[in-house]
Amino acid sequence: MRTREELAETIAVTLRGEDQFGYTDISDLSDAVLDSRYDLLAVADAVLADYQPKPRTITSAAELDSLPNMSVVMDNCDDVSQKRGGQWCGYETADLTSKQIAKYGPITVIFIPEATA
């Protein structure tokens, strides 16, 4: 997602061509709707707060293999597994390989641990 400043600018640019409260040529959105650029940043903050990124999906064993240990995924049957020592450990099934889990794709990535320094 873009930074809040870029998002605020995108909102302003998008609305410039719109008919806002009788204005047809708004050079600055704050002239017609908002009090200042700070208000555009507040709008951008609200949009970012509600932003729900689309979950990453995986379709191959190679992609599963590339995930670090402790990653968590969910298959198309809603079974959840965590990668431990190169195996995928689930609660409803025996440990599986990436190749076995990939058969139940697409796989949704739920969690990837942050790299530690």
DRENSEVEX-528330 format. One record per atom (N, C-alpha, C): x, y, z; residue in one letter. Coordinates in steps of 0.2 Angstrom, whole numbers, plus 5000, padded with zeros to 4 digits. Atoms other than C-alpha are relative to their C-alpha. Layout:
XYZa...
END
This chain:
500449945000m500050005000m500450065000m499649945000r500650174997r500050045006r500049964994t501150305010t499450045001t500649954999r499850415018r500050064996r499949945004e500550565009e499849994992e500250025007e500350474992e499349994999e500750015000l498650414996l499650065000l500349934999a498150595001a500050034993a500049975007e498750654984e499649974995e500550045004t497850514975t499350025001t500749984999i496250564983i499950074997i500149935002a496450744979a500050004992a500050005007v496950714961v499449974997v500650035002t495450594959t499450045000t500649964999l494250714965l500050074997l500049945003r494850864956r499650014994r500450005006g493950824940g499249995002g500750014998e492350784950e499650075001e500449954998d490950904952d499850005008d500150004992q491050944971q499650075002q500349944997f489751064978f500050064995f500049955005g489551164962g500750024997g499349995003y491451174959y500149954994y499850055006t491951094942t500750004999t499350005001d493751144942d500350015007d499749994993i494551114959i500749994999i499350015000s496351154959s500349975006s499850034994d496451104977d499449985004d500650034997l495150994985l499850045006l500249964994s495251095001s499650064999s500449945002d494451244992d499249985001d500750025000a492751144991a499849965006a500250054996v492751005003v500350005007v499650014994l494150995016l500350075002l499749944998d494951135026d500750004998d499350005001s496751085023s500349944997s499650075002r498050955017r500049965006r500150044994y497950895035y499449964999y500750045000d496150845032d500149944995d499950055005l496750745016l500449945004l499650054997l498050655027l499549965005l500450044995a496650615040a499549954996a500450045004v495550545026v500549944998v499550055002a497150445020a500149955006a499950054994d497350375038d499449965001d500650044999a495550325039a500049944995a500150065006v495650225022v500649955002v499550054998l497350145028l499849965006l500250044994a496550095045a499549954998a500550055003d495150005035d500349954995d499850045005y496249935022y500249935002y499950074998q496249745022q500449974993q499650035006p497649675010p499749934998p500250075003k497149524999k500549955003k499550054998p497949375007p500449974994p499550035005r499449294998r499849934999r500150075002t499049134989t500649964997t499450045002i500248994985i499749944996i500350055004t499948864971t500549944999t499550065001s501548754971s500449985006s499650024995a502648654982a500650045001a499449964999a504148764978a499950065004a500249944996e503248914985e499949985007e500050024993l502848825001l500749985003l499350014998d504648765002d500450065002d499649944999s505248945001s499850045006s500249974994l504248995016l500449985006l499650024995p505249005032p499649965005p500350044995n504948885047n499650055004n500549964996m503548945058m499450034996m500549975005s502549005043s499349965001s500650035000v500648965044v499650014994v500449995007v499548925029v499349965002v500750035000m497748865026m499849974993m500250035007d497248745012d499350024998d500749995003n495648745002n499449975004n500450034996c494848635015c499950035007c500049964993d495148765029d500449965005d499650034995d496448655037d500650045001d499549954999v497848755045v500649965002v499450044999s499648695045s500650055002s499549964999q501248765052q500749974998q499350035003k503048735044k500450005006k499550014994r504248655057r500549954997r499550045002g505848585052g499949974992g500150025007g505348575033g499449964999g500650035000q503748485037q499450045002q500649964998w501948555038w499649965005w500450044994c501148505055c499350035000c500749984999g499248515056g499749975006g500350034994y498048475070y499649944998y500550055002e496848365060e500449944996e499750045005t498148275049t500749985003t499350014999a499848195050a500450054997a499649955003d501348295046d500149994992d500050005007l501448335027l500650034997l499549965004t502748385014t499650064996t500249945004s502548545004s499649974994s500350035006k502148434989k499349975001k500750034998q500648344998q499550065002q500549944998i499948515005i499850034993i500249965006a500048594987a499449974996a500650035003k498748464981k499450035003k500649974997y497548554992y499950074999y499949935002g497848724984g499350024997g499549954998p497648864982p500150005008p499850004993i498548884999i500050085002i500049934997t498249045009t500550015005t499549994995v499649115018v499750045006v500349974994i499049165036i500650045004i499549964996f500749215044f500749984998f499350025001i502549225040i500450045005i499649964995p503749265054p500550054997p499549955002e504849415053e500749985001e499350025000a506649395050a500350035006a499749984994t507649405066t500850024998t499349975001a509349505066a500549965004a
END
